[in-house]
Amino acid sequence: MQTFTYKINDALGIHARPAGLLVKCIASFPAATTISVNGKSADGKRLFALMGLGVKQNDEITVAVDGEREAEAAEAIKKFLTENL
């Protein structure tokens, strides 16, 4: 299992457009991905679950990737977050 944290820098937090792109990035890998913030967790492959977390600017999310190609998936997610959020 690969786990890392990331502080959201986008002024709008995780809003619709980047959330959709993040789900698309996560769904391109077979590994299970869970995103957690403020005591809540969501499946990273489910857009409405991700949006339901209500992630705001300066929130620190924890991303856990488990399964096939997890290291590759974790790197791709880190890169996406750095470039977009």
C-alpha positions in Angstrom: 0.0 0.0 0.0 1.3 3.4 -1.0 0.1 6.4 1.2 0.9 10.1 0.9 -0.6 13.4 2.0 -1.1 16.5 -0.1 -2.2 20.1 0.9 -4.8 21.5 -1.5 -3.6 24.9 -2.9 -6.4 25.7 -5.3 -8.6 28.6 -4.0 -11.8 26.6 -4.8 -10.5 23.3 -3.3 -11.5 20.2 -5.2 -14.3 21.5 -7.4 -16.1 19.8 -10.3 -13.6 20.2 -13.2 -10.4 19.0 -11.4 -12.4 16.4 -9.5 -13.6 14.9 -12.8 -10.0 14.8 -14.1 -8.7 13.3 -10.9 -11.3 10.5 -11.0 -10.3 9.9 -14.7 -6.6 9.7 -13.7 -7.3 7.3 -10.8 -9.6 5.1 -12.8 -6.9 4.5 -15.4 -5.2 2.2 -12.9 -6.5 -1.1 -11.5 -5.4 -0.3 -7.9 -8.0 0.8 -5.3 -7.6 4.4 -4.2 -9.1 6.0 -1.1 -9.0 9.8 -0.5 -9.5 10.9 3.1 -9.9 14.4 4.7 -11.3 15.6 8.1 -12.3 12.1 9.2 -14.2 11.3 5.9 -13.1 8.9 3.2 -14.2 8.3 -0.4 -13.4 5.9 -3.2 -11.2 7.9 -5.6 -13.0 6.4 -8.6 -16.4 7.8 -7.7 -16.9 11.4 -8.6 -19.9 12.1 -6.3 -18.1 10.5 -3.4 -15.1 12.7 -4.0 -17.1 15.8 -4.3 -19.0 14.9 -1.1 -15.8 15.2 0.9 -16.1 19.0 0.5 -12.3 19.5 0.2 -11.4 23.2 0.6 -8.2 25.2 0.1 -5.5 24.4 2.7 -7.1 21.0 3.6 -4.6 18.2 3.8 -5.8 15.0 2.0 -4.5 11.5 2.5 -4.3 9.3 -0.5 -4.0 5.6 -0.1 -3.4 3.4 -3.1 -3.5 -0.4 -2.8 -3.3 -3.1 -5.4 -1.8 -3.8 -8.8 0.5 -1.0 -10.1 0.0 1.0 -6.9 3.4 2.7 -7.0 2.8 3.9 -10.6 -0.7 5.0 -9.7 0.5 6.9 -6.6 3.1 8.8 -8.7 0.5 9.7 -11.4 -1.9 11.0 -8.7 0.9 13.0 -7.0 1.8 14.5 -10.3 -1.8 15.4 -11.1 -2.4 17.0 -7.7 0.8 19.1 -8.0 -0.1 20.3 -11.5 -3.8 20.9 -10.9 -4.6 21.5 -7.2 
